[in-house]
Amino acid sequence: MKALDNREKRIMAILRDSTIPLGVSSLSEETGWTDQAHVVGAAMGLTDRGLASLSEEESVLVKLGVEGHKAARDGLLEMRMLEWLQSRDPQNRSMAAISEDFDKTEAGAGVGILRSMGVRIVGGRLEAPDMQGALSEAERRTAFIMALSDSPIPANELDERLTSHFAKRRGLIELERSVSRSWSATEKGLSLGAEELIEIDQINEITPDLLQGDAWRTKEFKPFDIHAPAPIPLGGRPHPLQSLIDRIRAVFLEMGFSEISGNFVQSAGWNMDALFIPQDHPARTMQDTFYLEDPAKMEIESSRLEQWEGTHERGMGTTSSGWGGNFDKDESRRGLLRTHTTVNTVRHIAENPSSPSRVFGVGRVFRQETIDRTHLPEFHQIEGIIHEESASLPMLITTLRTFYSKMGYSDVRVRPAYFPYTEPSIEVEILWRGKWLELGGAGIFRPEVTQPLGTDWPVCAWGMGLERLAMLILGLDDIRELYQPDLMVLSKMPIL
Ligand code: PHE
């Protein structure tokens, strides 16, 4: 057995001399140590070695809550009501009068309490067959509250019936539970030889002064247990999702892209019509999209609305024949929370139709999803486009492959897909632990999208899920873990 350290020796000596178990405060007093952690540490050390035994006692302290303080000041509700009853003739003790004389929140609750004390309501009037009995109960309750108004009282010194009565009423009392620990010497502790408790002059800390002289050569050093469990200090760090976003940004910037962003609030026109998503497309319904009450309508230049109307109805300005049907400009003006970040890239082209560009953005999008292991109503997309004369499908695929391989996933494959705004359309998958996982959509914008925006160049476009990628990188199987503010869990996620 490792020898006792000085603190343990000191506490052991005190426990041996005491006929009763000693708690933290008596031990602090006896030792004169101001840091209770030293007392507890030493006493626990002795307990672990079987030299002291620990007893824990739970105690409950009762104190007044907010309503309790009010009752101590203004009188307990049932007392005030009984006094009110007494002050009027029986025929004037009506429910209507009580609701007039007491405040709304009090009247209902108070009558409820009176009824539990034997007061009855007969023909809209309150009757107290045992007024004396009710009054004396109200007095006992008042005395209970008044006793607590000076200072909290341990539960075992109070009337248990009244404590449990008030515990059921909101805000009157609060119960504070605590555990008090005390230690006493065990047989084994009592049988230690006196020499084992002699404190030795140990060096606890190696300081420069000490090393300058020679005195240390003959001294004893406090042993350190390098295997003792110690708390892991929690340093600050960026949220893992933020680190991932930063890494993605670094990768695209390195690949020569510029960053763009946009507002969460958009019109249906820019979010959908500009992308040639038909107005009766199922994704446009309330079940999928968060439409806004404010702003319910958004301003859109009339030339844009005319253009979308023409393109949707008959392919105006393009070689397409459009979707047919009737285009509704009011539908375009509706305000919504963007459902994808493709709205940002489309607006970027609209603003820069004749300059080539390679832009990306990581942004939040909103959809009416039921929250589960893989879905959230708010999530992020990694969006981007290449808008230039020589843009092509192979260029798109190579770009995405390069991106994912820089993120650490070099097995990328694409499969044919469908989006109303791209042709061809592809789905991008990466190989993860032997399975192909779908991470997003991409394609070449259709002429119905690009020509009305004023460009004849092809546009490579993609929109990938960020959270999906984060789950792979961080090894999570529940998307919600990314958004739970559990510092312990977050601190253990890998640093990206
Ligand atoms: N906007 C699509 C989505 O939200 C992704 C996408 C972007 C597809 C660009 C094709 C082109 O899933």
Boltz pocket constraint, residues with backbone or C-beta under 6 A from the ligand:
constraints:
  - pocket:
      binder: B
      contacts: [[A, 339], [A, 340], [A, 341], [A, 342], [A, 384], [A, 419], [A, 422], [A, 426], [A, 440], [A, 441], [A, 442], [A, 443], [A, 461], [A, 462], [A, 463], [A, 464]]
      max_distance: 6.0
